[in-house]
């Protein structure tokens, strides 16, 4: 899983070049949910980016979702995004 999180970091860094990026795996918080799938992750991104601060929240989220489109289809179940 660490390799996958590093892949996410690399993709975001390559496309957005943020000042700071943290990825937190919150999957364990959802393990008792009926639809829980241990193969899919619940992630929280904390991104500090001047570029993204100038965007509306919806635009910023759309940008991140478009950058991570294939990862969301294959491995990410939920994605929480915090822009600083």
PyMOL Python script that loads the backbone (N, CA, C, O; Angstrom):
from pymol import cmd

cmd.read_pdbstr("""\
ATOM      1  N   UNK A   1       0.819  -1.193   0.000  1.00  0.00           N
ATOM      2  CA  UNK A   1       0.000   0.000   0.000  1.00  0.00           C
ATOM      3  C   UNK A   1       0.866   1.261   0.000  1.00  0.00           C
ATOM      4  O   UNK A   1       0.498   2.260  -0.619  1.00  0.00           O
ATOM      5  N   UNK A   2       1.992   1.227   0.675  1.00  0.00           N
ATOM      6  CA  UNK A   2       2.877   2.385   0.699  1.00  0.00           C
ATOM      7  C   UNK A   2       3.280   2.783  -0.722  1.00  0.00           C
ATOM      8  O   UNK A   2       3.389   3.970  -1.027  1.00  0.00           O
ATOM      9  N   UNK A   3       3.497   1.806  -1.577  1.00  0.00           N
ATOM     10  CA  UNK A   3       3.841   2.104  -2.968  1.00  0.00           C
ATOM     11  C   UNK A   3       2.720   2.864  -3.661  1.00  0.00           C
ATOM     12  O   UNK A   3       2.972   3.780  -4.444  1.00  0.00           O
ATOM     13  N   UNK A   4       1.483   2.481  -3.368  1.00  0.00           N
ATOM     14  CA  UNK A   4       0.342   3.159  -3.986  1.00  0.00           C
ATOM     15  C   UNK A   4       0.243   4.603  -3.488  1.00  0.00           C
ATOM     16  O   UNK A   4      -0.004   5.512  -4.281  1.00  0.00           O
ATOM     17  N   UNK A   5       0.429   4.819  -2.199  1.00  0.00           N
ATOM     18  CA  UNK A   5       0.380   6.180  -1.655  1.00  0.00           C
ATOM     19  C   UNK A   5       1.502   7.030  -2.227  1.00  0.00           C
ATOM     20  O   UNK A   5       1.305   8.213  -2.504  1.00  0.00           O
ATOM     21  N   UNK A   6       2.675   6.440  -2.406  1.00  0.00           N
ATOM     22  CA  UNK A   6       3.773   7.169  -3.041  1.00  0.00           C
ATOM     23  C   UNK A   6       3.450   7.499  -4.492  1.00  0.00           C
ATOM     24  O   UNK A   6       3.810   8.567  -4.986  1.00  0.00           O
ATOM     25  N   UNK A   7       2.771   6.582  -5.171  1.00  0.00           N
ATOM     26  CA  UNK A   7       2.347   6.832  -6.551  1.00  0.00           C
ATOM     27  C   UNK A   7       1.391   8.030  -6.604  1.00  0.00           C
ATOM     28  O   UNK A   7       1.508   8.883  -7.484  1.00  0.00           O
ATOM     29  N   UNK A   8       0.453   8.087  -5.666  1.00  0.00           N
ATOM     30  CA  UNK A   8      -0.496   9.213  -5.585  1.00  0.00           C
ATOM     31  C   UNK A   8       0.273  10.519  -5.368  1.00  0.00           C
ATOM     32  O   UNK A   8       0.013  11.521  -6.034  1.00  0.00           O
ATOM     33  N   UNK A   9       1.219  10.493  -4.430  1.00  0.00           N
ATOM     34  CA  UNK A   9       2.035  11.690  -4.160  1.00  0.00           C
ATOM     35  C   UNK A   9       2.781  12.134  -5.413  1.00  0.00           C
ATOM     36  O   UNK A   9       2.812  13.323  -5.733  1.00  0.00           O
ATOM     37  N   UNK A  10       3.382  11.179  -6.122  1.00  0.00           N
ATOM     38  CA  UNK A  10       4.132  11.501  -7.335  1.00  0.00           C
ATOM     39  C   UNK A  10       3.232  12.126  -8.397  1.00  0.00           C
ATOM     40  O   UNK A  10       3.613  13.101  -9.046  1.00  0.00           O
ATOM     41  N   UNK A  11       2.049  11.569  -8.570  1.00  0.00           N
ATOM     42  CA  UNK A  11       1.115  12.089  -9.575  1.00  0.00           C
ATOM     43  C   UNK A  11       0.700  13.520  -9.234  1.00  0.00           C
ATOM     44  O   UNK A  11       0.701  14.395 -10.100  1.00  0.00           O
ATOM     45  N   UNK A  12       0.347  13.751  -7.978  1.00  0.00           N
ATOM     46  CA  UNK A  12      -0.081  15.095  -7.573  1.00  0.00           C
ATOM     47  C   UNK A  12       1.075  16.078  -7.653  1.00  0.00           C
ATOM     48  O   UNK A  12       0.907  17.191  -8.151  1.00  0.00           O
ATOM     49  N   UNK A  13       2.246  15.680  -7.169  1.00  0.00           N
ATOM     50  CA  UNK A  13       3.416  16.570  -7.235  1.00  0.00           C
ATOM     51  C   UNK A  13       3.767  16.924  -8.672  1.00  0.00           C
ATOM     52  O   UNK A  13       4.095  18.072  -8.969  1.00  0.00           O
ATOM     53  N   UNK A  14       3.699  15.950  -9.557  1.00  0.00           N
ATOM     54  CA  UNK A  14       4.027  16.173 -10.967  1.00  0.00           C
ATOM     55  C   UNK A  14       3.046  17.144 -11.626  1.00  0.00           C
ATOM     56  O   UNK A  14       3.448  17.998 -12.417  1.00  0.00           O
ATOM     57  N   UNK A  15       1.764  17.010 -11.297  1.00  0.00           N
ATOM     58  CA  UNK A  15       0.733  17.804 -11.955  1.00  0.00           C
ATOM     59  C   UNK A  15       0.454  19.150 -11.292  1.00  0.00           C
ATOM     60  O   UNK A  15       0.071  20.105 -11.968  1.00  0.00           O
ATOM     61  N   UNK A  16       0.643  19.234  -9.971  1.00  0.00           N
ATOM     62  CA  UNK A  16       0.270  20.463  -9.263  1.00  0.00           C
ATOM     63  C   UNK A  16       1.436  21.185  -8.600  1.00  0.00           C
ATOM     64  O   UNK A  16       1.358  22.383  -8.327  1.00  0.00           O
ATOM     65  N   UNK A  17       2.515  20.454  -8.344  1.00  0.00           N
ATOM     66  CA  UNK A  17       3.667  21.019  -7.655  1.00  0.00           C
ATOM     67  C   UNK A  17       3.260  21.818  -6.410  1.00  0.00           C
ATOM     68  O   UNK A  17       3.585  23.001  -6.303  1.00  0.00           O
ATOM     69  N   UNK A  18       2.552  21.182  -5.470  1.00  0.00           N
ATOM     70  CA  UNK A  18       2.104  21.907  -4.273  1.00  0.00           C
ATOM     71  C   UNK A  18       3.262  22.207  -3.327  1.00  0.00           C
ATOM     72  O   UNK A  18       4.306  21.556  -3.373  1.00  0.00           O
ATOM     73  N   UNK A  19       3.057  23.200  -2.472  1.00  0.00           N
ATOM     74  CA  UNK A  19       4.063  23.539  -1.471  1.00  0.00           C
ATOM     75  C   UNK A  19       4.154  22.436  -0.412  1.00  0.00           C
ATOM     76  O   UNK A  19       5.222  22.188   0.148  1.00  0.00           O
ATOM     77  N   UNK A  20       3.024  21.782  -0.146  1.00  0.00           N
ATOM     78  CA  UNK A  20       2.984  20.697   0.842  1.00  0.00           C
ATOM     79  C   UNK A  20       1.880  19.720   0.455  1.00  0.00           C
ATOM     80  O   UNK A  20       0.837  20.118  -0.065  1.00  0.00           O
ATOM     81  N   UNK A  21       2.122  18.438   0.715  1.00  0.00           N
ATOM     82  CA  UNK A  21       1.132  17.404   0.426  1.00  0.00           C
ATOM     83  C   UNK A  21       1.218  16.315   1.480  1.00  0.00           C
ATOM     84  O   UNK A  21       2.291  15.763   1.725  1.00  0.00           O
ATOM     85  N   UNK A  22       0.096  16.005   2.102  1.00  0.00           N
ATOM     86  CA  UNK A  22      -0.005  14.880   3.032  1.00  0.00           C
ATOM     87  C   UNK A  22      -1.120  13.973   2.564  1.00  0.00           C
ATOM     88  O   UNK A  22      -2.160  14.441   2.102  1.00  0.00           O
ATOM     89  N   UNK A  23      -0.906  12.678   2.683  1.00  0.00           N
ATOM     90  CA  UNK A  23      -1.936  11.701   2.360  1.00  0.00           C
ATOM     91  C   UNK A  23      -2.138  10.829   3.589  1.00  0.00           C
ATOM     92  O   UNK A  23      -1.192  10.241   4.113  1.00  0.00           O
ATOM     93  N   UNK A  24      -3.387  10.754   4.041  1.00  0.00           N
ATOM     94  CA  UNK A  24      -3.726   9.971   5.224  1.00  0.00           C
ATOM     95  C   UNK A  24      -4.676   8.860   4.800  1.00  0.00           C
ATOM     96  O   UNK A  24      -5.685   9.109   4.140  1.00  0.00           O
ATOM     97  N   UNK A  25      -4.346   7.642   5.182  1.00  0.00           N
ATOM     98  CA  UNK A  25      -5.205   6.494   4.886  1.00  0.00           C
ATOM     99  C   UNK A  25      -6.182   6.313   6.051  1.00  0.00           C
ATOM    100  O   UNK A  25      -5.793   5.897   7.142  1.00  0.00           O
ATOM    101  N   UNK A  26      -7.448   6.630   5.803  1.00  0.00           N
ATOM    102  CA  UNK A  26      -8.496   6.492   6.815  1.00  0.00           C
ATOM    103  C   UNK A  26      -9.353   5.257   6.599  1.00  0.00           C
ATOM    104  O   UNK A  26     -10.465   5.185   7.122  1.00  0.00           O
ATOM    105  N   UNK A  27      -8.872   4.300   5.854  1.00  0.00           N
ATOM    106  CA  UNK A  27      -9.653   3.106   5.534  1.00  0.00           C
ATOM    107  C   UNK A  27     -10.114   2.365   6.783  1.00  0.00           C
ATOM    108  O   UNK A  27     -11.229   1.846   6.824  1.00  0.00           O
ATOM    109  N   UNK A  28      -9.268   2.315   7.791  1.00  0.00           N
ATOM    110  CA  UNK A  28      -9.615   1.588   9.015  1.00  0.00           C
ATOM    111  C   UNK A  28     -10.870   2.148   9.687  1.00  0.00           C
ATOM    112  O   UNK A  28     -11.561   1.421  10.401  1.00  0.00           O
ATOM    113  N   UNK A  29     -11.169   3.423   9.469  1.00  0.00           N
ATOM    114  CA  UNK A  29     -12.353   4.041  10.064  1.00  0.00           C
ATOM    115  C   UNK A  29     -13.649   3.519   9.441  1.00  0.00           C
ATOM    116  O   UNK A  29     -14.730   3.698  10.002  1.00  0.00           O
ATOM    117  N   UNK A  30     -13.535   2.881   8.291  1.00  0.00           N
ATOM    118  CA  UNK A  30     -14.707   2.433   7.544  1.00  0.00           C
ATOM    119  C   UNK A  30     -14.831   0.912   7.479  1.00  0.00           C
ATOM    120  O   UNK A  30     -15.684   0.393   6.759  1.00  0.00           O
ATOM    121  N   UNK A  31     -14.008   0.212   8.208  1.00  0.00           N
ATOM    122  CA  UNK A  31     -13.959  -1.247   8.098  1.00  0.00           C
ATOM    123  C   UNK A  31     -15.252  -1.947   8.517  1.00  0.00           C
ATOM    124  O   UNK A  31     -15.486  -3.086   8.113  1.00  0.00           O
ATOM    125  N   UNK A  32     -16.081  -1.300   9.303  1.00  0.00           N
ATOM    126  CA  UNK A  32     -17.331  -1.928   9.740  1.00  0.00           C
ATOM    127  C   UNK A  32     -18.516  -1.555   8.846  1.00  0.00           C
ATOM    128  O   UNK A  32     -19.636  -2.008   9.080  1.00  0.00           O
ATOM    129  N   UNK A  33     -18.276  -0.744   7.838  1.00  0.00           N
ATOM    130  CA  UNK A  33     -19.355  -0.379   6.912  1.00  0.00           C
ATOM    131  C   UNK A  33     -19.760  -1.588   6.083  1.00  0.00           C
ATOM    132  O   UNK A  33     -18.932  -2.434   5.744  1.00  0.00           O
ATOM    133  N   UNK A  34     -21.009  -1.651   5.773  1.00  0.00           N
ATOM    134  CA  UNK A  34     -21.552  -2.790   5.019  1.00  0.00           C
ATOM    135  C   UNK A  34     -20.870  -2.956   3.661  1.00  0.00           C
ATOM    136  O   UNK A  34     -20.597  -4.076   3.229  1.00  0.00           O
ATOM    137  N   UNK A  35     -20.600  -1.848   3.000  1.00  0.00           N
ATOM    138  CA  UNK A  35     -20.007  -1.904   1.654  1.00  0.00           C
ATOM    139  C   UNK A  35     -18.478  -1.833   1.671  1.00  0.00           C
ATOM    140  O   UNK A  35     -17.864  -1.597   0.630  1.00  0.00           O
ATOM    141  N   UNK A  36     -17.857  -2.032   2.831  1.00  0.00           N
ATOM    142  CA  UNK A  36     -16.404  -1.934   2.943  1.00  0.00           C
ATOM    143  C   UNK A  36     -15.720  -2.973   2.053  1.00  0.00           C
ATOM    144  O   UNK A  36     -16.098  -4.144   2.031  1.00  0.00           O
ATOM    145  N   UNK A  37     -14.712  -2.518   1.327  1.00  0.00           N
ATOM    146  CA  UNK A  37     -13.904  -3.387   0.468  1.00  0.00           C
ATOM    147  C   UNK A  37     -12.445  -3.167   0.854  1.00  0.00           C
ATOM    148  O   UNK A  37     -11.922  -2.065   0.690  1.00  0.00           O
ATOM    149  N   UNK A  38     -11.795  -4.191   1.358  1.00  0.00           N
ATOM    150  CA  UNK A  38     -10.412  -4.045   1.823  1.00  0.00           C
ATOM    151  C   UNK A  38      -9.431  -3.724   0.688  1.00  0.00           C
ATOM    152  O   UNK A  38      -8.295  -3.322   0.942  1.00  0.00           O
ATOM    153  N   UNK A  39      -9.868  -3.899  -0.550  1.00  0.00           N
ATOM    154  CA  UNK A  39      -9.027  -3.587  -1.714  1.00  0.00           C
ATOM    155  C   UNK A  39      -9.115  -2.112  -2.111  1.00  0.00           C
ATOM    156  O   UNK A  39      -8.312  -1.641  -2.918  1.00  0.00           O
ATOM    157  N   UNK A  40     -10.080  -1.381  -1.553  1.00  0.00           N
ATOM    158  CA  UNK A  40     -10.270   0.033  -1.890  1.00  0.00           C
ATOM    159  C   UNK A  40      -9.949   0.893  -0.677  1.00  0.00           C
ATOM    160  O   UNK A  40     -10.171   0.479   0.461  1.00  0.00           O
ATOM    161  N   UNK A  41      -9.431   2.077  -0.918  1.00  0.00           N
ATOM    162  CA  UNK A  41      -8.959   2.950   0.151  1.00  0.00           C
ATOM    163  C   UNK A  41      -9.851   4.166   0.363  1.00  0.00           C
ATOM    164  O   UNK A  41     -10.486   4.663  -0.568  1.00  0.00           O
ATOM    165  N   UNK A  42      -9.884   4.633   1.606  1.00  0.00           N
ATOM    166  CA  UNK A  42     -10.509   5.893   1.982  1.00  0.00           C
ATOM    167  C   UNK A  42      -9.349   6.828   2.328  1.00  0.00           C
ATOM    168  O   UNK A  42      -8.697   6.655   3.358  1.00  0.00           O
ATOM    169  N   UNK A  43      -9.096   7.800   1.485  1.00  0.00           N
ATOM    170  CA  UNK A  43      -7.932   8.667   1.667  1.00  0.00           C
ATOM    171  C   UNK A  43      -8.329  10.103   1.961  1.00  0.00           C
ATOM    172  O   UNK A  43      -9.385  10.574   1.539  1.00  0.00           O
ATOM    173  N   UNK A  44      -7.468  10.779   2.687  1.00  0.00           N
ATOM    174  CA  UNK A  44      -7.606  12.213   2.909  1.00  0.00           C
ATOM    175  C   UNK A  44      -6.350  12.877   2.367  1.00  0.00           C
ATOM    176  O   UNK A  44      -5.236  12.504   2.736  1.00  0.00           O
ATOM    177  N   UNK A  45      -6.526  13.856   1.497  1.00  0.00           N
ATOM    178  CA  UNK A  45      -5.420  14.645   0.960  1.00  0.00           C
ATOM    179  C   UNK A  45      -5.429  16.008   1.628  1.00  0.00           C
ATOM    180  O   UNK A  45      -6.468  16.664   1.704  1.00  0.00           O
ATOM    181  N   UNK A  46      -4.291  16.424   2.102  1.00  0.00           N
ATOM    182  CA  UNK A  46      -4.126  17.783   2.616  1.00  0.00           C
ATOM    183  C   UNK A  46      -3.099  18.435   1.710  1.00  0.00           C
ATOM    184  O   UNK A  46      -1.927  18.057   1.692  1.00  0.00           O
ATOM    185  N   UNK A  47      -3.561  19.416   0.962  1.00  0.00           N
ATOM    186  CA  UNK A  47      -2.716  20.046  -0.062  1.00  0.00           C
ATOM    187  C   UNK A  47      -2.591  21.537   0.214  1.00  0.00           C
ATOM    188  O   UNK A  47      -3.587  22.250   0.334  1.00  0.00           O
ATOM    189  N   UNK A  48      -1.349  21.991   0.311  1.00  0.00           N
ATOM    190  CA  UNK A  48      -1.092  23.419   0.407  1.00  0.00           C
ATOM    191  C   UNK A  48      -0.587  23.859  -0.956  1.00  0.00           C
ATOM    192  O   UNK A  48       0.489  23.458  -1.398  1.00  0.00           O
ATOM    193  N   UNK A  49      -1.385  24.693  -1.615  1.00  0.00           N
ATOM    194  CA  UNK A  49      -1.047  25.109  -2.970  1.00  0.00           C
ATOM    195  C   UNK A  49      -1.624  26.492  -3.249  1.00  0.00           C
ATOM    196  O   UNK A  49      -2.830  26.708  -3.140  1.00  0.00           O
ATOM    197  N   UNK A  50      -0.746  27.421  -3.611  1.00  0.00           N
ATOM    198  CA  UNK A  50      -1.208  28.765  -3.971  1.00  0.00           C
ATOM    199  C   UNK A  50      -2.119  28.711  -5.187  1.00  0.00           C
ATOM    200  O   UNK A  50      -3.114  29.432  -5.260  1.00  0.00           O
ATOM    201  N   UNK A  51      -1.773  27.853  -6.139  1.00  0.00           N
ATOM    202  CA  UNK A  51      -2.577  27.705  -7.353  1.00  0.00           C
ATOM    203  C   UNK A  51      -3.999  27.266  -7.011  1.00  0.00           C
ATOM    204  O   UNK A  51      -4.966  27.801  -7.554  1.00  0.00           O
ATOM    205  N   UNK A  52      -4.121  26.302  -6.121  1.00  0.00           N
ATOM    206  CA  UNK A  52      -5.434  25.769  -5.790  1.00  0.00           C
ATOM    207  C   UNK A  52      -6.212  26.713  -4.882  1.00  0.00           C
ATOM    208  O   UNK A  52      -7.442  26.690  -4.892  1.00  0.00           O
ATOM    209  N   UNK A  53      -5.534  27.535  -4.104  1.00  0.00           N
ATOM    210  CA  UNK A  53      -6.210  28.506  -3.253  1.00  0.00           C
ATOM    211  C   UNK A  53      -6.958  29.544  -4.092  1.00  0.00           C
ATOM    212  O   UNK A  53      -7.975  30.090  -3.663  1.00  0.00           O
ATOM    213  N   UNK A  54      -6.443  29.804  -5.281  1.00  0.00           N
ATOM    214  CA  UNK A  54      -7.081  30.800  -6.149  1.00  0.00           C
ATOM    215  C   UNK A  54      -8.292  30.227  -6.894  1.00  0.00           C
ATOM    216  O   UNK A  54      -9.032  30.969  -7.541  1.00  0.00           O
ATOM    217  N   UNK A  55      -8.489  28.921  -6.802  1.00  0.00           N
ATOM    218  CA  UNK A  55      -9.620  28.265  -7.469  1.00  0.00           C
ATOM    219  C   UNK A  55     -10.788  28.140  -6.498  1.00  0.00           C
ATOM    220  O   UNK A  55     -10.612  28.185  -5.281  1.00  0.00           O
ATOM    221  N   UNK A  56     -11.974  27.985  -7.059  1.00  0.00           N
ATOM    222  CA  UNK A  56     -13.100  27.660  -6.191  1.00  0.00           C
ATOM    223  C   UNK A  56     -12.913  26.239  -5.688  1.00  0.00           C
ATOM    224  O   UNK A  56     -12.163  25.459  -6.275  1.00  0.00           O
ATOM    225  N   UNK A  57     -13.588  25.909  -4.615  1.00  0.00           N
ATOM    226  CA  UNK A  57     -13.461  24.579  -4.029  1.00  0.00           C
ATOM    227  C   UNK A  57     -13.862  23.504  -5.046  1.00  0.00           C
ATOM    228  O   UNK A  57     -13.203  22.469  -5.150  1.00  0.00           O
ATOM    229  N   UNK A  58     -14.918  23.745  -5.777  1.00  0.00           N
ATOM    230  CA  UNK A  58     -15.393  22.782  -6.777  1.00  0.00           C
ATOM    231  C   UNK A  58     -14.368  22.606  -7.891  1.00  0.00           C
ATOM    232  O   UNK A  58     -14.102  21.480  -8.310  1.00  0.00           O
ATOM    233  N   UNK A  59     -13.791  23.701  -8.375  1.00  0.00           N
ATOM    234  CA  UNK A  59     -12.766  23.610  -9.425  1.00  0.00           C
ATOM    235  C   UNK A  59     -11.545  22.831  -8.945  1.00  0.00           C
ATOM    236  O   UNK A  59     -10.998  22.003  -9.674  1.00  0.00           O
ATOM    237  N   UNK A  60     -11.127  23.103  -7.722  1.00  0.00           N
ATOM    238  CA  UNK A  60      -9.959  22.424  -7.165  1.00  0.00           C
ATOM    239  C   UNK A  60     -10.223  20.927  -7.018  1.00  0.00           C
ATOM    240  O   UNK A  60      -9.366  20.109  -7.349  1.00  0.00           O
ATOM    241  N   UNK A  61     -11.399  20.573  -6.527  1.00  0.00           N
ATOM    242  CA  UNK A  61     -11.742  19.158  -6.365  1.00  0.00           C
ATOM    243  C   UNK A  61     -11.846  18.462  -7.724  1.00  0.00           C
ATOM    244  O   UNK A  61     -11.385  17.332  -7.882  1.00  0.00           O
ATOM    245  N   UNK A  62     -12.435  19.119  -8.676  1.00  0.00           N
ATOM    246  CA  UNK A  62     -12.523  18.544 -10.031  1.00  0.00           C
ATOM    247  C   UNK A  62     -11.141  18.300 -10.618  1.00  0.00           C
ATOM    248  O   UNK A  62     -10.904  17.277 -11.259  1.00  0.00           O
ATOM    249  N   UNK A  63     -10.239  19.236 -10.399  1.00  0.00           N
ATOM    250  CA  UNK A  63      -8.876  19.090 -10.902  1.00  0.00           C
ATOM    251  C   UNK A  63      -8.208  17.854 -10.284  1.00  0.00           C
ATOM    252  O   UNK A  63      -7.605  17.049 -10.995  1.00  0.00           O
ATOM    253  N   UNK A  64      -8.316  17.712  -8.992  1.00  0.00           N
ATOM    254  CA  UNK A  64      -7.700  16.558  -8.317  1.00  0.00           C
ATOM    255  C   UNK A  64      -8.338  15.257  -8.789  1.00  0.00           C
ATOM    256  O   UNK A  64      -7.638  14.280  -9.057  1.00  0.00           O
ATOM    257  N   UNK A  65      -9.663  15.241  -8.889  1.00  0.00           N
ATOM    258  CA  UNK A  65     -10.343  14.033  -9.356  1.00  0.00           C
ATOM    259  C   UNK A  65      -9.933  13.688 -10.784  1.00  0.00           C
ATOM    260  O   UNK A  65      -9.804  12.510 -11.117  1.00  0.00           O
ATOM    261  N   UNK A  66      -9.726  14.688 -11.629  1.00  0.00           N
ATOM    262  CA  UNK A  66      -9.307  14.400 -13.004  1.00  0.00           C
ATOM    263  C   UNK A  66      -7.868  13.873 -13.043  1.00  0.00           C
ATOM    264  O   UNK A  66      -7.548  12.995 -13.844  1.00  0.00           O
ATOM    265  N   UNK A  67      -7.014  14.406 -12.185  1.00  0.00           N
ATOM    266  CA  UNK A  67      -5.624  13.949 -12.119  1.00  0.00           C
ATOM    267  C   UNK A  67      -5.552  12.501 -11.631  1.00  0.00           C
ATOM    268  O   UNK A  67      -4.717  11.726 -12.097  1.00  0.00           O
ATOM    269  N   UNK A  68      -6.425  12.142 -10.695  1.00  0.00           N
ATOM    270  CA  UNK A  68      -6.393  10.796 -10.090  1.00  0.00           C
ATOM    271  C   UNK A  68      -7.480   9.868 -10.654  1.00  0.00           C
ATOM    272  O   UNK A  68      -7.850   8.882 -10.017  1.00  0.00           O
ATOM    273  N   UNK A  69      -7.978  10.184 -11.829  1.00  0.00           N
ATOM    274  CA  UNK A  69      -9.109   9.457 -12.410  1.00  0.00           C
ATOM    275  C   UNK A  69      -8.917   7.930 -12.422  1.00  0.00           C
ATOM    276  O   UNK A  69      -9.789   7.201 -11.951  1.00  0.00           O
ATOM    277  N   UNK A  70      -7.813   7.452 -12.942  1.00  0.00           N
ATOM    278  CA  UNK A  70      -7.630   5.998 -13.044  1.00  0.00           C
ATOM    279  C   UNK A  70      -7.427   5.358 -11.670  1.00  0.00           C
ATOM    280  O   UNK A  70      -7.856   4.224 -11.456  1.00  0.00           O
ATOM    281  N   UNK A  71      -6.785   6.059 -10.741  1.00  0.00           N
ATOM    282  CA  UNK A  71      -6.585   5.527  -9.399  1.00  0.00           C
ATOM    283  C   UNK A  71      -7.912   5.443  -8.651  1.00  0.00           C
ATOM    284  O   UNK A  71      -8.134   4.516  -7.872  1.00  0.00           O
ATOM    285  N   UNK A  72      -8.788   6.411  -8.887  1.00  0.00           N
ATOM    286  CA  UNK A  72     -10.109   6.398  -8.252  1.00  0.00           C
ATOM    287  C   UNK A  72     -10.926   5.223  -8.787  1.00  0.00           C
ATOM    288  O   UNK A  72     -11.646   4.570  -8.033  1.00  0.00           O
ATOM    289  N   UNK A  73     -10.816   4.961 -10.062  1.00  0.00           N
ATOM    290  CA  UNK A  73     -11.549   3.831 -10.641  1.00  0.00           C
ATOM    291  C   UNK A  73     -11.066   2.498 -10.098  1.00  0.00           C
ATOM    292  O   UNK A  73     -11.860   1.576  -9.907  1.00  0.00           O
ATOM    293  N   UNK A  74      -9.764   2.394  -9.850  1.00  0.00           N
ATOM    294  CA  UNK A  74      -9.211   1.089  -9.495  1.00  0.00           C
ATOM    295  C   UNK A  74      -9.015   0.853  -7.995  1.00  0.00           C
ATOM    296  O   UNK A  74      -9.239  -0.261  -7.522  1.00  0.00           O
ATOM    297  N   UNK A  75      -8.609   1.859  -7.248  1.00  0.00           N
ATOM    298  CA  UNK A  75      -8.118   1.591  -5.894  1.00  0.00           C
ATOM    299  C   UNK A  75      -8.662   2.517  -4.804  1.00  0.00           C
ATOM    300  O   UNK A  75      -8.547   2.199  -3.621  1.00  0.00           O
ATOM    301  N   UNK A  76      -9.251   3.652  -5.177  1.00  0.00           N
ATOM    302  CA  UNK A  76      -9.725   4.612  -4.176  1.00  0.00           C
ATOM    303  C   UNK A  76     -11.252   4.583  -4.126  1.00  0.00           C
ATOM    304  O   UNK A  76     -11.922   4.785  -5.139  1.00  0.00           O
ATOM    305  N   UNK A  77     -11.790   4.329  -2.931  1.00  0.00           N
ATOM    306  CA  UNK A  77     -13.245   4.324  -2.746  1.00  0.00           C
ATOM    307  C   UNK A  77     -13.748   5.717  -2.376  1.00  0.00           C
ATOM    308  O   UNK A  77     -14.777   6.171  -2.876  1.00  0.00           O
ATOM    309  N   UNK A  78     -13.005   6.392  -1.486  1.00  0.00           N
ATOM    310  CA  UNK A  78     -13.419   7.716  -1.020  1.00  0.00           C
ATOM    311  C   UNK A  78     -12.194   8.616  -0.933  1.00  0.00           C
ATOM    312  O   UNK A  78     -11.098   8.180  -0.580  1.00  0.00           O
ATOM    313  N   UNK A  79     -12.415   9.890  -1.268  1.00  0.00           N
ATOM    314  CA  UNK A  79     -11.319  10.851  -1.268  1.00  0.00           C
ATOM    315  C   UNK A  79     -11.782  12.151  -0.625  1.00  0.00           C
ATOM    316  O   UNK A  79     -12.637  12.855  -1.162  1.00  0.00           O
ATOM    317  N   UNK A  80     -11.208  12.456   0.525  1.00  0.00           N
ATOM    318  CA  UNK A  80     -11.479  13.705   1.226  1.00  0.00           C
ATOM    319  C   UNK A  80     -10.335  14.652   0.877  1.00  0.00           C
ATOM    320  O   UNK A  80      -9.166  14.271   0.926  1.00  0.00           O
ATOM    321  N   UNK A  81     -10.683  15.889   0.525  1.00  0.00           N
ATOM    322  CA  UNK A  81      -9.662  16.834   0.091  1.00  0.00           C
ATOM    323  C   UNK A  81      -9.729  18.086   0.953  1.00  0.00           C
ATOM    324  O   UNK A  81     -10.786  18.698   1.105  1.00  0.00           O
ATOM    325  N   UNK A  82      -8.586  18.451   1.511  1.00  0.00           N
ATOM    326  CA  UNK A  82      -8.472  19.693   2.278  1.00  0.00           C
ATOM    327  C   UNK A  82      -7.413  20.551   1.607  1.00  0.00           C
ATOM    328  O   UNK A  82      -6.260  20.143   1.466  1.00  0.00           O
ATOM    329  N   UNK A  83      -7.821  21.746   1.194  1.00  0.00           N
ATOM    330  CA  UNK A  83      -6.895  22.655   0.514  1.00  0.00           C
ATOM    331  C   UNK A  83      -6.552  23.786   1.464  1.00  0.00           C
ATOM    332  O   UNK A  83      -7.427  24.437   2.035  1.00  0.00           O
ATOM    333  N   UNK A  84      -5.256  24.001   1.618  1.00  0.00           N
ATOM    334  CA  UNK A  84      -4.787  25.055   2.530  1.00  0.00           C
ATOM    335  C   UNK A  84      -4.143  26.165   1.758  1.00  0.00           C
ATOM    336  O   UNK A  84      -3.686  27.143   2.349  1.00  0.00           O
TER     337      UNK A  84
END
""", "prot")
cmd.dss("prot")
cmd.show_as("cartoon", "prot")
cmd.util.cbc("prot")
cmd.orient("prot")
